């Protein structure tokens, strides 16, 4: 037992698993009764490890923390990536996760103050072979009313915020619309819906079968391809591993009514005007992607805006407590999800080389934030990207 482990009465053993299935039983037990975001569910990340993770040759490192009596206390789904000569531990899922956090037993997370959380991260670093630094991005400061232990560590830096909506039990869908939108905005939205209904019958549909999931995903891939082509940008969803991941996630658990990726379509007649993919833990529906058909006749009705309002009302009708549209400050998100949730990045060195890596990663993060916050710089970067892509 390492010195770091011996110093804490809160955990007695740390194990590292190279394959998700080797930690599946503990993982599912923790997510069922503990503190977990939808993005750290086993079905979601197992699909990612087997597709995107393998394609990028990332080394899985699922860290399990055991408490007294060897009961599972926490689990951290990580990958080990190379950054030059250094090895960096990151949350699995990458950009496909809008929230990253450990999976905690309900009675374990509240005991981890900043000192214990720092000791736990140090002990994890000792248990991961050859890791020089942790690069733990997009962590919510709080989740489901609990403070996120690793988000309170010293040196945590602000990341992109997420936009969410708290749903009130007993509230009607119409009352929700009145709470979110003023009278004029509701009239405009109703007018846009009438325009869409003039083209064809309009309804929100959730995929219940494999055939429906495939249809919605194919519409999403097509719509996103058109959108990125219009902007002159590379399309990350054209990657075969990414498409395979989303297909597996959509089918995983579908037969039991709890797919890792829930798929929705705003239908207009026999067409799919807009799509949405999200993760749910039975408490919150968390947005992963959204797209809409680039047909001027449909775009006039703002199908993406109509879709998000329909989704919020559907989440309310399901009895969910929260709905979110993920990270990134875009106008349509603020209308339906007016509450801002803080996310932070925690970059912590483990070895002397890790100090240099952490310094470089923090510097790169500051530059990225400056670019995103300045519209003029962002437009310049996009123009440069289009110019390079044209050669």
FIDO-148186 format. One record per residue (C-alpha): residue number from 1; x, y, z. Coordinates in Angstrom, 2 decimals, m for minus. Example, Ala and Ser with C-alpha at 12.3 -4.5 7.8 and 13.67 -1.06 7.14 Angstrom:
BEGIN
+-----+---------+---------+---------+
| seq |      xx |      yy |      zz |
+-----+---------+---------+---------+
|   1 |   12.30 |   m4.50 |    7.80 |
|   2 |   13.67 |   m1.06 |    7.14 |
+-----+---------+---------+---------+
***
This chain:
BEGIN
+-----+---------+---------+---------+
| seq |      xx |      yy |      zz |
+-----+---------+---------+---------+
|   1 |    0.00 |    0.00 |    0.00 |
|   2 |    1.38 |    3.44 |   m0.96 |
|   3 |    1.92 |    6.22 |    1.57 |
|   4 |   m0.91 |    8.23 |    0.03 |
|   5 |   m3.28 |    5.32 |    0.50 |
|   6 |   m2.13 |    4.62 |    4.03 |
|   7 |   m2.81 |    8.24 |    5.06 |
|   8 |   m6.53 |    8.12 |    4.28 |
|   9 |   m9.24 |    6.23 |    6.17 |
|  10 |  m11.69 |    6.91 |    3.32 |
|  11 |  m10.32 |    4.33 |    0.87 |
|  12 |   m8.39 |    1.13 |    1.29 |
|  13 |   m7.62 |    0.01 |   m2.26 |
|  14 |   m7.28 |    1.45 |   m5.77 |
|  15 |   m7.52 |   m0.78 |   m8.83 |
|  16 |   m6.96 |    0.07 |  m12.51 |
|  17 |   m8.82 |   m1.86 |  m15.23 |
|  18 |   m7.72 |   m1.95 |  m18.87 |
|  19 |  m11.14 |   m2.94 |  m20.21 |
|  20 |  m14.56 |   m1.49 |  m19.29 |
|  21 |  m16.17 |   m4.91 |  m18.86 |
|  22 |  m13.72 |   m5.77 |  m16.06 |
|  23 |  m15.24 |   m2.99 |  m13.97 |
|  24 |  m18.80 |   m3.35 |  m15.28 |
|  25 |  m20.42 |   m4.79 |  m12.15 |
|  26 |  m19.00 |   m2.12 |   m9.84 |
|  27 |  m19.66 |    0.60 |  m12.43 |
|  28 |  m23.32 |   m0.27 |  m12.89 |
|  29 |  m23.85 |   m0.59 |   m9.12 |
|  30 |  m22.37 |    2.86 |   m8.49 |
|  31 |  m24.28 |    4.60 |  m11.29 |
|  32 |  m27.56 |    3.04 |  m10.15 |
|  33 |  m27.40 |    4.34 |   m6.57 |
|  34 |  m24.70 |    7.00 |   m6.49 |
|  35 |  m23.73 |   10.32 |   m8.03 |
|  36 |  m23.14 |   10.18 |  m11.79 |
|  37 |  m23.76 |   12.32 |  m14.86 |
|  38 |  m25.44 |   10.69 |  m17.89 |
|  39 |  m22.10 |   10.90 |  m19.70 |
|  40 |  m20.38 |    8.58 |  m17.24 |
|  41 |  m22.93 |    5.79 |  m17.58 |
|  42 |  m21.39 |    2.43 |  m18.45 |
|  43 |  m23.34 |    1.94 |  m21.69 |
|  44 |  m22.34 |    5.37 |  m23.05 |
|  45 |  m18.62 |    5.08 |  m22.37 |
|  46 |  m18.28 |    1.36 |  m23.14 |
|  47 |  m19.49 |    2.21 |  m26.66 |
|  48 |  m16.99 |    5.08 |  m26.85 |
|  49 |  m14.03 |    3.01 |  m25.61 |
|  50 |  m14.76 |    0.33 |  m28.24 |
|  51 |  m14.99 |    2.77 |  m31.16 |
|  52 |  m13.47 |    6.25 |  m30.87 |
|  53 |  m11.08 |    5.23 |  m28.10 |
|  54 |   m9.72 |    2.30 |  m30.08 |
|  55 |   m9.50 |    4.31 |  m33.32 |
|  56 |   m7.41 |    6.95 |  m31.52 |
|  57 |   m5.32 |    4.25 |  m29.80 |
|  58 |   m6.10 |    5.60 |  m26.36 |
|  59 |   m5.30 |    3.31 |  m23.46 |
|  60 |   m8.36 |    2.68 |  m21.23 |
|  61 |   m7.75 |    3.17 |  m17.52 |
|  62 |  m10.87 |    2.64 |  m15.44 |
|  63 |   m9.89 |    3.46 |  m11.87 |
|  64 |  m11.97 |    1.98 |   m9.05 |
|  65 |  m11.74 |    3.23 |   m5.46 |
|  66 |  m12.65 |    0.82 |   m2.68 |
|  67 |  m13.66 |    1.77 |    0.83 |
|  68 |  m13.73 |   m0.14 |    4.10 |
|  69 |  m14.89 |   m3.71 |    3.58 |
|  70 |  m13.72 |   m3.38 |   m0.05 |
|  71 |  m17.04 |   m1.81 |   m1.07 |
|  72 |  m16.90 |    0.32 |   m4.25 |
|  73 |  m16.68 |    3.98 |   m3.31 |
|  74 |  m15.92 |    5.67 |   m6.64 |
|  75 |  m14.95 |    5.01 |  m10.23 |
|  76 |  m13.10 |    7.23 |  m12.70 |
|  77 |  m13.42 |    6.30 |  m16.41 |
|  78 |  m10.14 |    7.56 |  m17.87 |
|  79 |   m7.87 |    7.11 |  m20.86 |
|  80 |   m4.11 |    7.58 |  m21.05 |
|  81 |   m2.97 |    9.65 |  m24.00 |
|  82 |    0.48 |   10.61 |  m25.24 |
|  83 |    1.36 |   14.31 |  m25.36 |
|  84 |    4.84 |   14.37 |  m26.84 |
|  85 |    7.08 |   12.38 |  m24.46 |
|  86 |    4.53 |   12.65 |  m21.66 |
|  87 |    1.56 |   10.45 |  m20.73 |
|  88 |   m1.60 |   12.30 |  m19.75 |
|  89 |   m4.72 |   10.88 |  m18.06 |
|  90 |   m8.01 |   12.31 |  m19.30 |
|  91 |  m11.70 |   11.55 |  m18.89 |
|  92 |  m13.00 |    9.09 |  m21.48 |
|  93 |  m15.52 |   10.39 |  m23.99 |
|  94 |  m13.64 |   13.49 |  m25.11 |
|  95 |  m15.77 |   16.10 |  m26.87 |
|  96 |  m18.74 |   13.73 |  m26.86 |
|  97 |  m19.26 |   14.48 |  m23.15 |
|  98 |  m20.70 |   17.81 |  m22.00 |
|  99 |  m19.94 |   16.96 |  m18.37 |
| 100 |  m17.10 |   14.92 |  m16.89 |
| 101 |  m17.01 |   13.63 |  m13.34 |
| 102 |  m16.23 |   10.56 |  m11.31 |
| 103 |  m18.96 |    8.07 |  m10.42 |
| 104 |  m19.35 |    8.27 |   m6.64 |
| 105 |  m21.14 |    6.29 |   m3.99 |
| 106 |  m23.74 |    8.58 |   m2.42 |
| 107 |  m22.00 |    8.59 |    0.97 |
| 108 |  m18.45 |    8.98 |   m0.41 |
| 109 |  m18.50 |   12.22 |   m2.43 |
| 110 |  m19.67 |   14.44 |    0.49 |
| 111 |  m16.67 |   13.28 |    2.56 |
| 112 |  m14.13 |   14.49 |   m0.01 |
| 113 |  m13.16 |   18.03 |    0.90 |
| 114 |  m10.39 |   19.71 |   m1.10 |
| 115 |   m7.63 |   18.11 |    1.00 |
| 116 |   m9.01 |   14.58 |    0.68 |
| 117 |   m9.79 |   15.09 |   m3.02 |
| 118 |   m6.19 |   16.19 |   m3.65 |
| 119 |   m4.89 |   13.15 |   m1.75 |
| 120 |   m7.16 |   10.87 |   m3.77 |
| 121 |   m5.96 |   12.32 |   m7.08 |
| 122 |   m2.34 |   11.90 |   m5.94 |
| 123 |   m3.03 |    8.28 |   m4.98 |
| 124 |   m4.63 |    7.68 |   m8.38 |
| 125 |   m1.53 |    9.15 |  m10.03 |
| 126 |    0.63 |    6.67 |   m8.14 |
| 127 |   m1.61 |    3.82 |   m9.30 |
| 128 |   m1.53 |    4.74 |  m13.00 |
| 129 |    1.71 |    3.47 |  m14.58 |
| 130 |    3.83 |    6.18 |  m16.14 |
| 131 |    1.25 |    8.97 |  m15.99 |
| 132 |    2.82 |   12.43 |  m15.84 |
| 133 |   m0.29 |   14.62 |  m15.48 |
| 134 |   m4.08 |   14.70 |  m15.20 |
| 135 |   m5.98 |   16.81 |  m17.73 |
| 136 |   m9.55 |   16.66 |  m16.42 |
| 137 |  m11.73 |   18.99 |  m18.48 |
| 138 |  m15.35 |   20.18 |  m18.42 |
| 139 |  m16.15 |   19.24 |  m14.84 |
| 140 |  m19.39 |   20.56 |  m13.33 |
| 141 |  m18.78 |   22.37 |  m10.07 |
| 142 |  m21.93 |   20.75 |   m8.67 |
| 143 |  m24.25 |   17.97 |   m9.80 |
| 144 |  m27.65 |   16.94 |   m8.44 |
| 145 |  m27.13 |   19.18 |   m5.44 |
| 146 |  m23.70 |   17.74 |   m4.53 |
| 147 |  m20.35 |   19.47 |   m4.87 |
| 148 |  m18.03 |   17.75 |   m7.34 |
| 149 |  m14.94 |   16.85 |   m5.25 |
| 150 |  m12.33 |   17.17 |   m8.02 |
| 151 |  m13.74 |   20.51 |   m9.19 |
| 152 |  m12.79 |   22.15 |   m5.90 |
| 153 |   m9.06 |   21.47 |   m6.25 |
| 154 |   m6.63 |   24.37 |   m6.29 |
| 155 |   m5.78 |   25.66 |   m9.74 |
| 156 |   m9.14 |   24.78 |  m11.32 |
| 157 |   m9.82 |   27.08 |  m14.27 |
| 158 |  m13.13 |   28.23 |  m15.66 |
| 159 |  m14.27 |   26.31 |  m18.75 |
| 160 |  m17.19 |   26.83 |  m21.11 |
| 161 |  m20.44 |   27.05 |  m19.21 |
| 162 |  m23.41 |   24.79 |  m19.83 |
| 163 |  m27.00 |   25.95 |  m20.20 |
| 164 |  m29.70 |   24.14 |  m18.26 |
| 165 |  m33.32 |   24.29 |  m17.15 |
| 166 |  m34.77 |   23.20 |  m13.82 |
| 167 |  m38.15 |   21.54 |  m14.34 |
| 168 |  m40.82 |   22.04 |  m11.72 |
| 169 |  m42.93 |   19.06 |  m10.70 |
| 170 |  m46.61 |   19.63 |  m11.41 |
| 171 |  m45.98 |   22.41 |  m13.90 |
| 172 |  m47.90 |   22.08 |  m17.17 |
| 173 |  m46.13 |   22.32 |  m20.57 |
| 174 |  m48.02 |   25.55 |  m21.31 |
| 175 |  m46.97 |   27.01 |  m17.95 |
| 176 |  m43.37 |   26.07 |  m18.72 |
| 177 |  m43.55 |   27.94 |  m22.04 |
| 178 |  m44.95 |   30.99 |  m20.22 |
| 179 |  m42.12 |   30.82 |  m17.68 |
| 180 |  m39.45 |   30.69 |  m20.38 |
| 181 |  m40.84 |   33.01 |  m23.03 |
| 182 |  m42.57 |   36.36 |  m23.00 |
| 183 |  m45.92 |   36.87 |  m24.70 |
| 184 |  m44.41 |   38.17 |  m27.95 |
| 185 |  m41.87 |   35.34 |  m28.12 |
| 186 |  m44.61 |   32.74 |  m27.61 |
| 187 |  m46.64 |   34.30 |  m30.43 |
| 188 |  m43.63 |   34.22 |  m32.77 |
| 189 |  m42.93 |   30.59 |  m31.91 |
| 190 |  m46.57 |   29.62 |  m32.48 |
| 191 |  m46.47 |   31.41 |  m35.84 |
| 192 |  m43.34 |   29.51 |  m36.86 |
| 193 |  m44.98 |   26.23 |  m35.90 |
| 194 |  m48.00 |   27.09 |  m38.07 |
| 195 |  m45.67 |   27.76 |  m41.01 |
| 196 |  m44.12 |   24.33 |  m40.52 |
| 197 |  m47.51 |   22.67 |  m40.21 |
| 198 |  m48.50 |   24.19 |  m43.54 |
| 199 |  m45.78 |   22.07 |  m45.14 |
| 200 |  m46.88 |   18.90 |  m43.36 |
| 201 |  m48.16 |   17.45 |  m40.05 |
| 202 |  m45.62 |   18.29 |  m37.33 |
| 203 |  m44.77 |   16.19 |  m34.28 |
| 204 |  m41.89 |   15.35 |  m31.94 |
| 205 |  m40.94 |   11.67 |  m32.17 |
| 206 |  m38.59 |    9.66 |  m29.95 |
| 207 |  m36.85 |    6.62 |  m31.46 |
| 208 |  m38.23 |    3.40 |  m29.99 |
| 209 |  m36.85 |    0.85 |  m32.45 |
| 210 |  m33.52 |    0.20 |  m34.15 |
| 211 |  m34.99 |    1.23 |  m37.52 |
| 212 |  m36.19 |    4.56 |  m36.10 |
| 213 |  m32.82 |    5.20 |  m34.43 |
| 214 |  m31.01 |    4.51 |  m37.70 |
| 215 |  m33.31 |    6.84 |  m39.64 |
| 216 |  m32.78 |    9.73 |  m37.19 |
| 217 |  m29.02 |    9.23 |  m37.09 |
| 218 |  m28.74 |    9.18 |  m40.87 |
| 219 |  m30.73 |   12.42 |  m41.01 |
| 220 |  m28.38 |   13.91 |  m38.41 |
| 221 |  m25.23 |   12.88 |  m40.32 |
| 222 |  m26.66 |   14.32 |  m43.55 |
| 223 |  m27.76 |   17.59 |  m41.94 |
| 224 |  m24.46 |   18.11 |  m40.13 |
| 225 |  m22.47 |   17.37 |  m43.30 |
| 226 |  m24.42 |   20.08 |  m45.13 |
| 227 |  m23.93 |   22.53 |  m42.24 |
| 228 |  m20.14 |   22.06 |  m42.05 |
| 229 |  m19.82 |   22.25 |  m45.85 |
| 230 |  m21.73 |   25.55 |  m45.80 |
| 231 |  m19.24 |   26.92 |  m43.26 |
| 232 |  m16.24 |   25.56 |  m45.16 |
| 233 |  m15.19 |   23.50 |  m42.15 |
| 234 |  m14.18 |   19.90 |  m41.64 |
| 235 |  m16.96 |   17.62 |  m40.41 |
| 236 |  m15.99 |   15.67 |  m37.26 |
| 237 |  m19.12 |   13.52 |  m37.62 |
| 238 |  m17.83 |   12.15 |  m40.92 |
| 239 |  m15.36 |   10.03 |  m38.92 |
| 240 |  m16.39 |    6.33 |  m39.22 |
| 241 |  m15.45 |    5.64 |  m35.58 |
| 242 |  m17.63 |    8.53 |  m34.40 |
| 243 |  m20.57 |    7.32 |  m36.46 |
| 244 |  m20.06 |    3.78 |  m35.16 |
| 245 |  m19.98 |    5.09 |  m31.59 |
| 246 |  m23.27 |    6.99 |  m31.96 |
| 247 |  m24.96 |    3.99 |  m33.57 |
| 248 |  m23.82 |    1.65 |  m30.78 |
| 249 |  m24.86 |    4.12 |  m28.09 |
| 250 |  m28.30 |    4.55 |  m29.69 |
| 251 |  m28.87 |    0.79 |  m29.74 |
| 252 |  m27.37 |    0.00 |  m26.32 |
| 253 |  m30.25 |   m0.42 |  m23.87 |
| 254 |  m32.85 |    0.54 |  m26.48 |
| 255 |  m34.80 |   m2.68 |  m25.96 |
| 256 |  m35.11 |   m1.90 |  m22.23 |
| 257 |  m36.24 |    1.67 |  m22.90 |
| 258 |  m33.00 |    3.19 |  m21.60 |
| 259 |  m30.69 |    3.72 |  m24.57 |
| 260 |  m27.33 |    5.30 |  m23.86 |
| 261 |  m28.18 |    7.83 |  m26.57 |
| 262 |  m31.79 |    8.99 |  m26.83 |
| 263 |  m32.74 |   10.14 |  m30.33 |
| 264 |  m35.53 |   12.57 |  m31.21 |
| 265 |  m36.84 |   13.94 |  m34.48 |
| 266 |  m39.10 |   16.88 |  m35.23 |
| 267 |  m41.05 |   15.47 |  m38.15 |
| 268 |  m42.79 |   17.51 |  m40.79 |
| 269 |  m44.85 |   15.15 |  m42.89 |
| 270 |  m42.50 |   12.43 |  m44.10 |
| 271 |  m39.40 |   14.59 |  m43.54 |
| 272 |  m37.18 |   15.04 |  m40.51 |
| 273 |  m36.91 |   18.80 |  m40.03 |
| 274 |  m34.56 |   18.61 |  m37.02 |
| 275 |  m32.82 |   16.02 |  m34.85 |
| 276 |  m31.62 |   15.84 |  m31.25 |
| 277 |  m29.46 |   13.34 |  m29.41 |
| 278 |  m29.14 |   13.30 |  m25.66 |
| 279 |  m28.12 |   11.23 |  m22.65 |
| 280 |  m30.41 |   10.62 |  m19.71 |
| 281 |  m29.90 |    9.13 |  m16.27 |
| 282 |  m33.61 |    9.09 |  m15.47 |
| 283 |  m33.29 |   12.46 |  m13.74 |
| 284 |  m31.94 |   14.76 |  m16.44 |
| 285 |  m31.98 |   14.83 |  m20.23 |
| 286 |  m28.64 |   16.23 |  m21.35 |
| 287 |  m28.16 |   17.42 |  m24.93 |
| 288 |  m25.34 |   15.93 |  m26.98 |
| 289 |  m26.14 |   17.20 |  m30.47 |
| 290 |  m28.78 |   19.00 |  m32.50 |
| 291 |  m29.20 |   19.55 |  m36.24 |
| 292 |  m31.79 |   20.81 |  m38.69 |
| 293 |  m32.58 |   20.41 |  m42.38 |
| 294 |  m30.93 |   23.17 |  m44.48 |
| 295 |  m34.01 |   23.70 |  m46.65 |
| 296 |  m35.02 |   27.41 |  m46.76 |
| 297 |  m38.70 |   26.43 |  m46.67 |
| 298 |  m38.12 |   24.61 |  m43.37 |
| 299 |  m35.50 |   26.97 |  m41.93 |
| 300 |  m38.03 |   29.82 |  m42.13 |
| 301 |  m39.82 |   28.08 |  m39.26 |
| 302 |  m36.68 |   27.77 |  m37.08 |
| 303 |  m37.10 |   23.98 |  m36.60 |
| 304 |  m34.21 |   23.81 |  m34.12 |
| 305 |  m35.89 |   26.38 |  m31.88 |
| 306 |  m39.21 |   24.56 |  m32.12 |
| 307 |  m37.49 |   21.27 |  m31.34 |
| 308 |  m35.78 |   22.49 |  m28.16 |
| 309 |  m39.03 |   23.83 |  m26.71 |
| 310 |  m40.82 |   20.57 |  m27.54 |
| 311 |  m37.98 |   18.65 |  m25.86 |
| 312 |  m38.15 |   20.71 |  m22.67 |
| 313 |  m41.90 |   20.14 |  m22.47 |
| 314 |  m41.46 |   16.41 |  m23.18 |
| 315 |  m38.84 |   16.14 |  m20.42 |
| 316 |  m41.28 |   17.83 |  m18.03 |
| 317 |  m44.06 |   15.41 |  m19.02 |
| 318 |  m41.69 |   12.47 |  m18.36 |
| 319 |  m41.16 |   13.67 |  m14.80 |
| 320 |  m37.51 |   14.61 |  m15.27 |
| 321 |  m36.01 |   17.20 |  m12.95 |
| 322 |  m33.61 |   18.91 |  m15.37 |
| 323 |  m32.93 |   19.48 |  m19.05 |
| 324 |  m29.80 |   20.92 |  m20.60 |
| 325 |  m28.41 |   21.82 |  m24.00 |
| 326 |  m24.77 |   21.33 |  m23.13 |
| 327 |  m21.84 |   23.69 |  m23.28 |
| 328 |  m21.31 |   26.64 |  m25.59 |
| 329 |  m23.01 |   30.04 |  m25.54 |
| 330 |  m25.48 |   30.11 |  m28.44 |
| 331 |  m28.60 |   32.24 |  m28.57 |
| 332 |  m31.11 |   29.42 |  m29.00 |
| 333 |  m29.86 |   27.75 |  m25.80 |
| 334 |  m30.56 |   30.76 |  m23.61 |
| 335 |  m34.24 |   30.86 |  m24.60 |
| 336 |  m35.02 |   27.35 |  m23.40 |
| 337 |  m32.19 |   26.81 |  m20.88 |
| 338 |  m31.64 |   30.14 |  m19.09 |
| 339 |  m29.64 |   28.76 |  m16.14 |
| 340 |  m25.85 |   28.74 |  m16.47 |
| 341 |  m23.91 |   25.87 |  m14.92 |
| 342 |  m20.23 |   26.32 |  m14.17 |
| 343 |  m17.68 |   23.95 |  m15.64 |
| 344 |  m14.00 |   23.92 |  m14.72 |
| 345 |  m10.81 |   22.32 |  m16.05 |
| 346 |   m8.43 |   20.70 |  m13.57 |
| 347 |   m4.87 |   20.15 |  m14.83 |
| 348 |   m2.61 |   18.57 |  m12.22 |
| 349 |    1.00 |   17.37 |  m12.62 |
| 350 |    2.14 |   14.04 |  m11.20 |
| 351 |    5.83 |   13.94 |  m12.20 |
| 352 |    8.49 |   16.60 |  m12.89 |
| 353 |    7.78 |   16.23 |  m16.62 |
| 354 |    4.09 |   16.63 |  m15.80 |
| 355 |    4.76 |   20.15 |  m14.48 |
| 356 |    5.96 |   21.23 |  m17.92 |
| 357 |    2.99 |   19.50 |  m19.58 |
| 358 |    0.53 |   21.14 |  m17.19 |
| 359 |    2.06 |   24.56 |  m17.88 |
| 360 |    1.69 |   24.05 |  m21.64 |
| 361 |   m1.89 |   22.74 |  m21.38 |
| 362 |   m2.97 |   25.67 |  m19.20 |
| 363 |   m1.43 |   28.13 |  m21.66 |
| 364 |   m3.18 |   26.50 |  m24.61 |
| 365 |   m6.45 |   26.61 |  m22.69 |
| 366 |   m6.11 |   30.35 |  m22.05 |
| 367 |   m5.49 |   31.00 |  m25.75 |
| 368 |   m8.54 |   28.93 |  m26.71 |
| 369 |  m10.74 |   30.85 |  m24.27 |
| 370 |   m9.51 |   34.21 |  m25.63 |
| 371 |  m10.28 |   33.13 |  m29.20 |
| 372 |  m13.79 |   31.94 |  m28.33 |
| 373 |  m14.61 |   35.07 |  m26.36 |
| 374 |  m13.58 |   37.46 |  m29.15 |
| 375 |  m15.91 |   37.18 |  m32.16 |
| 376 |  m13.46 |   39.00 |  m34.43 |
| 377 |  m10.63 |   36.60 |  m33.63 |
| 378 |  m12.97 |   33.62 |  m33.99 |
| 379 |  m14.10 |   34.81 |  m37.43 |
| 380 |  m10.47 |   35.28 |  m38.47 |
| 381 |   m9.58 |   31.75 |  m37.35 |
| 382 |  m12.54 |   30.33 |  m39.29 |
| 383 |  m11.58 |   32.26 |  m42.45 |
| 384 |   m8.02 |   30.96 |  m42.15 |
| 385 |   m9.34 |   27.42 |  m41.73 |
| 386 |  m11.49 |   27.74 |  m44.86 |
| 387 |   m8.52 |   29.12 |  m46.82 |
| 388 |   m6.24 |   26.25 |  m45.77 |
| 389 |   m8.99 |   23.70 |  m46.47 |
| 390 |   m9.37 |   25.00 |  m50.02 |
| 391 |   m5.85 |   23.97 |  m51.04 |
+-----+---------+---------+---------+
***
